[in-house]
């Protein structure tokens, strides 16, 4: 699952639209839309995002937030630690092996640590 997939699924549910209806309206296959919603496809293209935003009449700040969610939804993440201290590489590797075992509370705690120590 991805944040973008969750957002699209929620939009469809609120508007009472099926995957098939939405896919037909924006010019993609229902299989592609399903794969995006379930996190089996990478980050969607800007063109696709614009079609979805237009379909749901998402404008201005809401569109910016929607595009940001898509940016954070690539299910195949690569962490490049070249040039960083060895502790960073060890942590990245441990995180990659352990992330599936973390519950929502642990994810929230890690998010809070990042928010406190890292400026975007």
Beta strands, then each sheet from edge to edge (+ up, - down):
end
